[in-house]
């Protein structure tokens, strides 16, 4: 998928997961959420995810996919009632729910809440900004992937760490999130790799009607997914589809700064067309000492397929086949929720400490998912 879950889209509530109601419940007022232990307080609108309300208030709580899959935003609700827009999120087990945990990217406050979680301070060298920009050019790198180059105003700069993402602001408060595929050292243009997810939504317009010169508004940089250059352990990167984009930014920054640390990149896709920078990465493997490129394809192998260097199977399984003991690596994983969940589960069983796994889980926005389900049902 080309973006993360859009927390601002409207959802209809049906199933309810309740907690003991707070004594400070004010039915006519918007619920207040108090974070423990920081004591920070913010207001959540009706039917607004708690995480979205926190981000709107400038509080950066732990999160990644925003789609209820990755569990990064899991927190314990100490007091108050909440519900979900549908069934209990896949990223939360029944035992965790009984213990009072919730996924804040999906939970809607019914009453005032007291939530035990931590606030993540932004990187010290970046500032989140809302800026206008124009599409400088668009290059179609695959049938369903567009490289989009954005130009900022001449008087503005966007300082970011390679691996972070930005939001494209749409009408009615909607957002679409895309990882920055370029490195800070690449110059003024911001490069995004956008996979087409619809015919009528933003990505459909990007492929069909938007042109160079189109004005957009962005907000960023966002996220905690960046390369920890202070770590003594070699980075092992795992990308699925356009999850390659933030890893590309990290890799390009290392190249630009002359950093020669050993790096291994596993990039998974269904077909060879999904590995749209295969030639550059294969060439880089020969040119840059210490860099290893491992392409992996999960789709059926065509009869005339060439290139013995391309592995077959799931990308995380290829990593484990090569590295049965992961204790000595920092793993950076970016891609669809199913891949991230498999990595979180399986890599821990192969010795990877939790604090050495950094991930960015991509997912479709809910309105895009609805359109996709409707289109599939109509076939």
JOJOKA-V650884 format. One record per residue. N is the residue number from 1. RES is the residue in one small letter. OMEGA is omega in degrees with one decimal (NA if undefined). Layout:
BEGIN
<<N & RES & OMEGA> <N & RES & OMEGA>>
END
This chain:
BEGIN
<<1 & x & -173.7> <2 & x & -179.3> <3 & x & 178.7> <4 & x & -178.1> <5 & x & -179.8> <6 & x & -174.5> <7 & x & -174.0> <8 & x & -178.6> <9 & x & -178.4> <10 & x & 175.3> <11 & x & 178.2> <12 & x & -177.4> <13 & x & 171.2> <14 & x & 180.0> <15 & x & -177.1> <16 & x & 169.7> <17 & x & -171.6> <18 & x & 171.8> <19 & x & 179.2> <20 & x & -175.5> <21 & x & 178.2> <22 & x & 177.4> <23 & x & -178.9> <24 & x & -179.1> <25 & x & 177.6> <26 & x & -172.6> <27 & x & -175.7> <28 & x & -175.5> <29 & x & 174.6> <30 & x & -177.8> <31 & x & 173.3> <32 & x & 179.7> <33 & x & 177.9> <34 & x & 178.8> <35 & x & 177.1> <36 & x & 13.8> <37 & x & -171.9> <38 & x & -177.8> <39 & x & 177.8> <40 & x & -179.0> <41 & x & 175.1> <42 & x & -176.9> <43 & x & 177.2> <44 & x & 175.7> <45 & x & 177.6> <46 & x & 178.3> <47 & x & 176.8> <48 & x & 176.1> <49 & x & -178.9> <50 & x & 178.9> <51 & x & -179.9> <52 & x & 178.7> <53 & x & 179.0> <54 & x & 179.3> <55 & x & 178.0> <56 & x & 179.1> <57 & x & 178.6> <58 & x & 179.9> <59 & x & -174.7> <60 & x & 178.6> <61 & x & 179.0> <62 & x & 177.8> <63 & x & 174.0> <64 & x & -169.7> <65 & x & -176.4> <66 & x & -178.0> <67 & x & 178.3> <68 & x & -176.9> <69 & x & -165.5> <70 & x & 177.8> <71 & x & -179.3> <72 & x & -175.2> <73 & x & -179.4> <74 & x & -179.6> <75 & x & 179.7> <76 & x & 176.1> <77 & x & -176.1> <78 & x & -177.4> <79 & x & 175.6> <80 & x & -177.4> <81 & x & 179.2> <82 & x & 172.4> <83 & x & 177.6> <84 & x & -178.7> <85 & x & 178.6> <86 & x & 176.7> <87 & x & 179.0> <88 & x & -176.8> <89 & x & -178.6> <90 & x & -177.4> <91 & x & -179.2> <92 & x & 178.3> <93 & x & 178.6> <94 & x & 177.9> <95 & x & 178.9> <96 & x & 179.1> <97 & x & 179.1> <98 & x & 179.6> <99 & x & 176.0> <100 & x & -179.9> <101 & x & 176.9> <102 & x & 170.7> <103 & x & -170.9> <104 & x & 178.9> <105 & x & -179.3> <106 & x & -174.7> <107 & x & 175.0> <108 & x & -178.3> <109 & x & 171.9> <110 & x & 178.9> <111 & x & 169.5> <112 & x & -177.7> <113 & x & 165.2> <114 & x & -171.2> <115 & x & 179.1> <116 & x & 178.6> <117 & x & -179.9> <118 & x & 173.8> <119 & x & 179.1> <120 & x & 178.0> <121 & x & 179.8> <122 & x & 175.5> <123 & x & -172.7> <124 & x & -175.4> <125 & x & 179.0> <126 & x & 177.7> <127 & x & 178.5> <128 & x & -177.4> <129 & x & 168.6> <130 & x & -170.4> <131 & x & 168.7> <132 & x & 174.7> <133 & x & 177.0> <134 & x & 173.2> <135 & x & 179.4> <136 & x & 176.3> <137 & x & 178.0> <138 & x & 178.9> <139 & x & 179.1> <140 & x & -175.7> <141 & x & 174.6> <142 & x & -178.4> <143 & x & -176.2> <144 & x & 178.9> <145 & x & 179.0> <146 & x & 170.0> <147 & x & -175.6> <148 & x & -179.1> <149 & x & -176.9> <150 & x & 176.7> <151 & x & 176.5> <152 & x & 173.5> <153 & x & -175.9> <154 & x & -175.9> <155 & x & -176.6> <156 & x & 173.7> <157 & x & 176.1> <158 & x & 178.1> <159 & x & -179.3> <160 & x & 173.7> <161 & x & -178.5> <162 & x & -175.9> <163 & x & -179.3> <164 & x & -179.0> <165 & x & 175.4> <166 & x & 176.4> <167 & x & 168.5> <168 & x & -175.3> <169 & x & -179.7> <170 & x & -179.4> <171 & x & 176.1> <172 & x & 175.7> <173 & x & -179.3> <174 & x & 179.5> <175 & x & 168.3> <176 & x & -172.8> <177 & x & -179.2> <178 & x & 175.9> <179 & x & 176.0> <180 & x & -175.6> <181 & x & 178.1> <182 & x & 178.0> <183 & x & 175.7> <184 & x & -178.6> <185 & x & -175.8> <186 & x & 179.3> <187 & x & -171.1> <188 & x & -177.6> <189 & x & 172.7> <190 & x & -177.7> <191 & x & 175.9> <192 & x & 173.0> <193 & x & -170.8> <194 & x & 174.7> <195 & x & 179.8> <196 & x & -178.1> <197 & x & -177.0> <198 & x & 174.8> <199 & x & -175.1> <200 & x & -179.2> <201 & x & -175.0> <202 & x & -177.7> <203 & x & 175.6> <204 & x & 177.3> <205 & x & -179.2> <206 & x & -179.3> <207 & x & -168.6> <208 & x & -170.1> <209 & x & -179.6> <210 & x & -176.0> <211 & x & 173.6> <212 & x & -177.7> <213 & x & 179.0> <214 & x & -179.2> <215 & x & 176.4> <216 & x & 170.2> <217 & x & -179.0> <218 & x & 173.2> <219 & x & -179.2> <220 & x & -1.1> <221 & x & -177.0> <222 & x & 174.0> <223 & x & 180.0> <224 & x & -178.2> <225 & x & 175.3> <226 & x & -176.8> <227 & x & 177.3> <228 & x & -174.1> <229 & x & 179.3> <230 & x & -177.7> <231 & x & 177.3> <232 & x & -176.5> <233 & x & 179.0> <234 & x & 177.8> <235 & x & 173.5> <236 & x & -172.8> <237 & x & -179.6> <238 & x & -178.9> <239 & x & 174.7> <240 & x & 179.8> <241 & x & 178.7> <242 & x & 168.1> <243 & x & 173.0> <244 & x & -170.7> <245 & x & -179.1> <246 & x & 177.1> <247 & x & 175.1> <248 & x & 178.9> <249 & x & 178.0> <250 & x & -177.4> <251 & x & -179.6> <252 & x & 177.9> <253 & x & 177.0> <254 & x & 179.5> <255 & x & -176.2> <256 & x & -177.5> <257 & x & 178.9> <258 & x & 179.4> <259 & x & -174.2> <260 & x & -179.5> <261 & x & 177.2> <262 & x & 179.2> <263 & x & 173.5> <264 & x & 178.8> <265 & x & 170.0> <266 & x & -179.8> <267 & x & -177.3> <268 & x & 174.5> <269 & x & 177.8> <270 & x & -178.3> <271 & x & -179.2> <272 & x & 179.6> <273 & x & 179.1> <274 & x & 179.7> <275 & x & -166.0> <276 & x & 173.2> <277 & x & -178.2> <278 & x & -176.2> <279 & x & -179.9> <280 & x & -179.0> <281 & x & 177.3> <282 & x & 177.8> <283 & x & -179.4> <284 & x & 179.3> <285 & x & 178.9> <286 & x & -174.2> <287 & x & -174.8> <288 & x & 177.6> <289 & x & 177.0> <290 & x & 179.3> <291 & x & 178.0> <292 & x & -179.1> <293 & x & -177.0> <294 & x & 177.7> <295 & x & -177.3> <296 & x & 179.8> <297 & x & -177.6> <298 & x & -178.3> <299 & x & 178.6> <300 & x & -177.4> <301 & x & 178.2> <302 & x & -176.1> <303 & x & -175.9> <304 & x & -176.8> <305 & x & 176.9> <306 & x & 175.9> <307 & x & -177.9> <308 & x & -177.4> <309 & x & -179.2> <310 & x & -179.8> <311 & x & 176.5> <312 & x & 179.7> <313 & x & 178.5> <314 & x & -171.8> <315 & x & -178.7> <316 & x & 177.9> <317 & x & 176.0> <318 & x & 177.0> <319 & x & -177.1> <320 & x & 177.1> <321 & x & -179.4> <322 & x & -173.8> <323 & x & -179.9> <324 & x & 175.4> <325 & x & -174.7> <326 & x & -173.3> <327 & x & -174.9> <328 & x & -176.6> <329 & x & 159.9> <330 & x & -177.0> <331 & x & 175.8> <332 & x & -174.6> <333 & x & -178.5> <334 & x & -179.0> <335 & x & -175.8> <336 & x & -176.1> <337 & x & -178.1> <338 & x & 177.9> <339 & x & -179.0> <340 & x & -179.8> <341 & x & 177.1> <342 & x & 179.0> <343 & x & -179.7> <344 & x & -177.7> <345 & x & -171.4> <346 & x & -176.8> <347 & x & 176.9> <348 & x & 178.6> <349 & x & 178.7> <350 & x & 168.7> <351 & x & -178.6> <352 & x & 176.3> <353 & x & -177.1> <354 & x & -176.8> <355 & x & 177.5> <356 & x & 175.7> <357 & x & 176.5> <358 & x & -174.7> <359 & x & 178.1> <360 & x & -174.4> <361 & x & -178.7> <362 & x & 173.8> <363 & x & 176.3> <364 & x & 171.9> <365 & x & -174.2> <366 & x & 179.3> <367 & x & 174.8> <368 & x & 177.9> <369 & x & 179.5> <370 & x & 178.6> <371 & x & -179.4> <372 & x & 179.1> <373 & x & 178.1> <374 & x & 179.0> <375 & x & 179.5> <376 & x & -179.5> <377 & x & -177.7> <378 & x & -178.4> <379 & x & NA>>
END
